[in-house]
Amino acid sequence: MSPRDVLRVYDSNPEVLSGESLPAGPLPVEDGERVGVVMFNLGGPASLDEVELFLYQLFMDPAFLDLPVGRRLRRWLASAGARLRAGTLRRRFEMIGGESPLPSLAHEQADALERRLNAVYGAAVGAQFRTYPAMRYSAPFPEEAAARMEADDVDKVVLLPAFPQYSAATTGSALAYWAALRAAGERPSWPTTAVPEYAAHPKFIQSVSERIDEALQRFPEDVREQAVLVFSAQDTAWRSRADKTAPYCCQVSSTVQQVLRHREDARSAHTAFHPPNALGTRPGLSPSTPSVLEALAQQGCPAALVVPISILTDHVNTAYDLDISLRAEVEQQGIDHFEVTAALNTHPLLIDALGEAVVAQLHPPTDAEEPWAAWGGQQRHYPLRPYQDRPRLSLDSTAATHEDCDRTEGARGWTPEKALSNEGISPKRPATPPDDPSPSPDPRSRERS
């Protein structure tokens, strides 16, 4: 499907901004069925020759860049913008090896998750799991994942974004593309559910904390305790910045808050947002990552550790924008010791978290808790409750909050049953979702196959 084809069937449903249109209900799975897990990610150019095409795909995405123009003018603007920015982005990719590290890392994630799901849950519940990477702006595109699933005779589908927090520009864009494929007749329809976000999943939180511990070891011992944590999330799409119903900033705050609680660390911490490198503009959400570091430098801070928290894989924004370009800036400003944590990539705890997020959206013929316990996995103190059955976290006035957000409800929590009862919460089980309930071109309806 070409970017112009996407625009012809693109659903501008405003519920995409808030994630309310997601098919997030639990999906029944029968013994012997094959479950396909589509792992959405951004993608990236495999060579310097693909940079301009990557940018064109990016600029043609109305979820990433909402422009009040028709399809023909948008195509011209996207082509012109891609040519204009390609040289700058090529130089950035040259500095990190001549290609994006993201697609290969995404395949490694998918392979690790498939092994994990089948080893822990597959035989015990009678289902077979297959994972399919699907890149939004480069190969393999979602239609390639759909074709592989059709050839593999997949029975049920779980849509899993590689973005812990929900944003219309990332998860929303991927799901809109997935729905456009169905509307254009370019993929079959399957009974489908989605994992909207896992911003506060305990094992995701712990994996972030472990990456922080690893990075702190790179600081000299005499300044290690003085290192300030700067949690950096990618800025969101222009349209969703101004929409107060968008949950992204609060879910970012939830992640930071949970990491700080997990660490029980008195270390100073800040939440900031970094602009998309393709646009070269200042971010709409504040404070920006560069401005936070500049303020720290003015305060005489000797050491800072930047923690990317909005995408799971290393890519040009972490490898170049933060670790090369931003490093040069802060060293000139007077922060002598600066580090960036590695992305989670295939961290074992992340793979555990993704597996649990997938299984929580399924109703297998046997209790999913039993095979997990029998397998002898790492101890946990929470049930694999479906997404819609979990309460929302409350945000407090710690460093997790930021100046642009006036909401108080954060990400969904993985609260134990006893805690739910103590809080007076009585979760309702949502109805069984229809087959492939992706938003249709009519924003008031969902397709039912």
SULHU-V265232 format. One record per run of one state. SS is the DSSP state (H for helix, E for strand, C for the rest). FROM is the first residue (numbers start at 1). TO is the last residue. Records with the same first field share a line. If there is no record, write none. Layout:
SS: FROM-TO + FROM-TO
//
This chain:
C: 1-2 + 10-14 + 19-26 + 29-33 + 42-47 + 60-70 + 96-101 + 126-127 + 136-140 + 152-155 + 162-167 + 184-190 + 196-201 + 217-220 + 225-227 + 235-237 + 242-247 + 264-268 + 275-287 + 299-302 + 309-315 + 334-336 + 341-347 + 361-361 + 364-367 + 376-386 + 390-391 + 395-408 + 413-416 + 423-434 + 436-438 + 440-445 + 447-449
H: 3-9 + 15-18 + 48-59 + 71-95 + 102-125 + 142-151 + 168-183 + 202-216 + 221-224 + 238-241 + 248-263 + 289-298 + 316-333 + 348-360 + 368-375 + 387-389 + 417-422
E: 27-28 + 34-41 + 128-135 + 141-141 + 156-161 + 191-195 + 228-234 + 269-274 + 288-288 + 303-308 + 337-340 + 362-363 + 392-394 + 409-412 + 435-435 + 439-439 + 446-446
//
